[in-house]
Amino acid sequence: MSALRRERAARLAAARLYVCTGARTERGDLEEFLHAVCAGGADVVQLRDKSLEVDAELEALDVLARVAAEHGTLFAVNDRADVAALVGADVFHGGQHDLSPAQARALLGPDVLIGRSTHSAAQARAALEDPEVDYFCTGPLWETPTKPGRAATGLGLVEETAALTAGRAGTVPWFAIGGIDADRLPAVLAAGARRAVVVRAVTEAADPEAAARRLRELLSA
């Protein structure tokens, strides 16, 4: 394992708060927003904006890469392994119908961390057992407009995933995802999660830095 991969893996193991954001083109404040959430304690930030053409996505990712490096935050690319390779992403995240982890690894090489979305206990188990998966997300716990048509799994999936990982030495880090905010987070933690992905709880907050800080504090308690 290279020094770069070890360093990224160590940061992932310590990560608790994962923020997904669009490019905020309608507000024009992407760089300001990224500085705010990173300062607030986001450990991983992913750009997820399917409305972007590739050239605009690359521009936004250049901003994310620069801000993340300044704050010591991991930065992630969603869906597009080719784009992840071009921008030197720390993390590539794929869904169940995207490239398989093995296919992504073949394109990205050994140093990029690979994440996987899971929506059932069987998919979570498969992610745990896949040698190319560095972390996975489980959910969506509540229905969310960022995943239209995706049925909510409820907190039961968190409980099942926590049971799957309990007592496993060197287990793969996993994050709960889907409709999580500061009000819902205590129930997510009580169900067994220790890490969370958030979107609207931060992207729609009047004060993104304060919102991220509050979530990070709850996750660190």
Secondary structure as UniProt FT lines:
FT   HELIX           3..14
FT   STRAND          17..21
FT   TURN            25..28
FT   HELIX           30..39
FT   TURN            40..41
FT   STRAND          44..47
FT   TURN            50..51
FT   HELIX           54..71
FT   STRAND          74..78
FT   HELIX           81..87
FT   STRAND          91..94
FT   TURN            96..97
FT   HELIX           101..108
FT   STRAND          113..118
FT   HELIX           121..129
FT   TURN            131..132
FT   STRAND          135..138
FT   TURN            145..146
FT   TURN            148..149
FT   HELIX           156..165
FT   TURN            166..167
FT   TURN            169..170
FT   STRAND          174..177
FT   TURN            182..184
FT   HELIX           185..190
FT   TURN            191..192
FT   STRAND          196..198
FT   HELIX           200..203
FT   HELIX           208..220
//
